[in-house]
Every structure is written in C-alpha cells, then in structure tokens.
C-alpha cells in the first residue's frame, strides 16, 4: 500500500502529533486503500525539539508536545498550507479545530509552549494574534518562557529508547499495573510502540491473545504510525 498525499487545504482529522508544532493530518479514504495524509508544521511557530536515540530532548519539548497532543489528537480540523520551505521539503499550515474554531498556533503561543517566528517564505494568517498571545505568555513566564533553571532542567526527559531485556522488565511492569502509557506508533492491528512516562522507557508491545495480518514495512509500514500513531491517545 502507498500513503496518498492530501490537498493543501480542506478538512481533516489529526492522526498524529509529532511535536509541539508538527501534526499528521488524515483525510477520508474515498474508497479502497488507505486515506490520504499530510504532515504539516504549524505556520509561524517553533516548538522545542523532542529527542531520539541519538540526541536528547530540548527543555520543555515533552510538555509542549503533550499539550498539543491532548488538544488536537483525533480532532476534526480545517487546514490551509500557508507556505512551503523547499529546502527542507516541509509544509507550514494554519490548522483550526472545527469544534470551537480555535487556531492551534494561537493556542500554543498563548500557553507558552511554542515561540512565534517570522519567515521569509510566508507567515500564518493568524500571525498578529499569535504574536500578541506569545507576548502575554512571555510576560507571565509560561511554558518555554519559564526562566527557572531548575524547572527547565527538570523538564528534560531521560529516555531509555531500547529494552534489551524485556523479560527482566516484565515483573516490574506487572507489579505497577496498570501503567500509564502514551502510544507513539501503531505498527499493525496487534502491536504498538508506547512511551511509559513513569519509567522513562520506550517499549514495544504485542497485545495478548490477538493475531492479525502484518504490514510489510517496505511497502505498507508507516514510520509516522498507525491510527492514533505518534502522539496518540493515552
């Protein structure tokens, strides 16, 4: 299967939240095959970068992503690509929740979880409102504008990205059950990848007693995750 791309404006649902400023949108399938998708970064916004196995989080990156995830995951939205930066092949868009007509960029700026930036390539249609919201957040010391050094240091996760001895970890998880988790990717109908905040671990899970067809990673596996993938529901 091939992931189809979407039009640059219209209505969609938020399939995944990759960071405090980047989303994966999914449209209607319109027939056989997977629905179209579009990865966008919120226009005129810059959030702290989440880490990966080769580098750590920037301060407040997890809190920023979680704020946007809880606000937007699986929500119906209206979107329009405001500009594209060809050098990084990235689309920057205005995205608004259809329920309440809230612009996600404005909401992130108001909460202080992302900074407003100008770009020679274009800007958000809500740039002035975002700028005013960001100024209020900065004056109040919200989110990334928190100047407390200890708080900033505590806002950086330490993540164990690999679990080399799953058998040794299992008793710990059983003893703590139930364990809160954030689904980062759905690999197929029976397996997923999740982050366990209380343990600071990224873990692969197979659902007990469930068997389903497996996706071929070369042709149909999606690194951006399955439904409710990266940054999916808790």
C-alpha positions in Angstrom: 0.0 0.0 0.0 1.1 3.6 -0.6 0.3 6.6 1.6 -1.6 9.1 -0.6 -0.9 12.8 -0.2 -3.7 15.3 0.5 -4.7 18.6 -1.0 -3.1 21.7 0.6 -6.4 22.9 2.1 -9.6 21.4 3.4 -10.9 19.4 6.3 -9.1 16.5 8.0 -8.6 14.7 11.3 -5.4 14.8 13.4 -3.9 11.4 13.2 -0.7 12.1 15.0 1.1 14.8 16.9 4.9 14.5 16.3 6.0 17.5 18.4 4.7 20.8 19.8 4.4 22.2 16.3 4.0 19.3 13.9 1.0 17.2 13.0 0.0 14.4 10.7 -3.4 15.0 9.2 -5.6 12.3 7.6 -8.5 12.7 5.2 -11.3 10.4 4.0 -10.3 7.3 2.2 -12.8 7.9 -0.6 -12.8 4.2 -1.5 -10.3 1.3 -1.3 -6.9 1.8 0.2 -5.5 3.9 3.0 -6.7 7.5 3.4 -4.5 10.4 2.2 -2.2 12.0 4.7 -0.3 15.3 5.1 2.4 16.2 7.6 2.4 19.9 8.4 4.2 22.2 10.8 2.1 25.0 12.3 2.8 28.2 10.4 5.0 30.9 12.1 5.6 28.7 15.1 8.6 26.9 16.6 8.4 24.4 19.5 11.2 22.7 21.4 12.6 19.6 19.6 11.9 16.2 21.1 14.8 13.8 21.4 15.5 10.5 19.7 18.0 7.7 20.3 20.9 9.9 19.1 20.1 13.1 20.9 18.1 14.3 24.0 15.0 16.5 24.3 15.3 20.2 24.3 13.9 21.8 27.5 10.0 21.7 27.6 9.8 19.6 24.4 7.7 16.9 26.1 5.4 19.3 27.8 4.9 21.2 24.6 4.1 18.0 22.6 1.8 16.7 25.3 -0.2 20.0 25.4 -0.8 19.9 21.6 -1.5 16.1 21.6 -4.2 16.4 24.3 -5.7 19.4 22.5 -5.7 18.1 19.0 -5.3 14.3 18.7 -8.2 12.7 16.7 -9.9 16.1 16.4 -11.6 17.3 13.3 -9.8 20.4 11.8 -9.8 22.8 9.0 -6.4 23.5 7.5 -4.7 25.5 4.8 -1.0 25.4 3.9 0.3 28.9 4.2 3.8 28.3 2.7 6.3 25.6 1.9 10.0 25.6 2.5 11.5 23.6 -0.3 15.0 23.3 1.2 13.5 21.1 4.0 10.5 20.0 1.9 8.1 21.0 4.7 4.6 22.4 4.5 3.6 25.1 7.1 -0.1 25.4 7.7 -2.8 27.2 9.7 -4.8 24.5 11.5 -8.1 25.3 13.3 -10.2 23.0 15.4 -13.7 22.8 13.9 -15.1 22.5 17.4 -14.7 26.0 18.8 -12.9 27.4 15.8 -9.6 27.6 17.8 -6.4 28.1 15.8 -3.8 25.6 17.1 -0.9 28.0 16.6 -2.6 30.7 18.7 -3.4 28.2 21.4 0.2 27.0 21.5 1.5 30.6 21.6 -1.0 31.6 24.3 0.0 28.7 26.5 3.7 29.5 26.0 4.6 26.1 24.6 6.0 27.4 21.3 7.5 30.6 20.1 6.3 32.7 17.2 8.8 33.2 14.4 8.9 35.2 11.2 9.9 33.6 7.9 10.8 35.0 4.5 8.8 32.2 3.0 5.5 33.3 4.4 3.5 33.6 7.6 0.4 32.4 9.4 -2.9 34.2 8.7 -3.1 34.5 12.5 0.4 35.9 12.9 -0.6 39.1 14.7 -2.9 37.2 17.1 -0.2 34.7 17.7 2.4 37.4 18.4 0.1 39.1 20.9 -0.6 35.8 22.6 3.1 35.0 22.8 3.9 38.4 24.3 1.4 37.7 27.1 2.8 34.2 27.7 6.3 35.6 27.9 5.3 38.3 30.3 3.7 35.7 32.5 6.7 33.3 32.3 4.5 30.5 30.9 5.9 27.3 29.3 9.1 27.8 27.4 9.4 31.3 28.9 9.9 29.9 32.4 13.2 31.3 33.5 13.7 29.0 36.5 16.9 27.0 35.7 15.8 24.0 37.9 12.4 23.8 36.3 13.9 23.9 32.8 16.4 21.1 33.8 13.6 19.0 35.2 11.6 19.5 32.0 14.1 17.4 30.0 13.3 13.7 29.8 15.8 11.0 30.2 14.5 8.2 27.9 15.6 4.6 27.6 14.9 4.0 23.9 15.8 0.3 23.8 14.7 -2.5 26.1 17.3 -5.2 25.6 15.9 -7.5 28.3 12.1 -7.4 28.1 11.8 -10.5 30.4 13.6 -8.6 33.2 11.3 -5.6 32.8 8.1 -7.5 32.7 7.8 -8.2 36.5 8.3 -4.5 37.2 5.5 -3.5 34.9 3.2 -6.2 36.2 3.8 -5.0 39.8 3.0 -1.5 38.8 -0.1 -2.4 36.7 -2.0 -0.6 35.4 0.8 1.5 33.8 0.0 4.8 32.1 1.4 4.9 28.5 1.4 7.2 25.5 1.0 5.4 22.2 3.7 6.6 19.8 3.1 4.3 16.9 0.7 1.6 15.9 2.7 -1.0 13.9 -0.2 -3.2 13.0 -3.5 -4.4 14.4 -1.8 -6.3 17.2 1.4 -4.4 18.1 2.3 -0.9 19.1 5.1 1.3 20.4 4.5 3.3 23.6 6.3 5.6 25.9 5.9 4.9 29.7 6.4 8.3 31.5 6.7 6.8 34.9 9.6 4.6 33.8 11.1 6.8 31.1 11.1 4.0 28.7 10.0 3.4 25.1 8.6 -0.1 24.8 7.2 -2.3 22.0 4.0 -4.2 22.9 2.1 -7.1 21.4 -1.5 -7.4 22.5 -2.0 -10.7 24.3 -4.3 -13.2 22.6 -4.5 -11.2 19.4 -3.3 -12.1 15.9 -3.7 -10.1 12.8 -2.2 -9.7 9.3 1.2 -7.9 9.4 2.1 -4.9 7.3 5.1 -5.2 5.0 7.4 -2.3 6.2 8.9 -1.9 2.7 5.5 -1.4 1.1 2.9 -0.5 3.7 4.6 0.1 7.0 4.3 3.7 8.0 7.0 5.2 10.1 4.6 8.0 11.1 2.5 5.5 12.9 -0.9 3.9 12.5 -4.2 5.4 13.5 -3.6 7.5 16.6 0.1 6.9 16.0 2.9 9.1 17.1 1.5 11.1 20.0 -1.7 9.1 20.0 -4.1 8.6 22.9 -3.0 7.7 26.4 
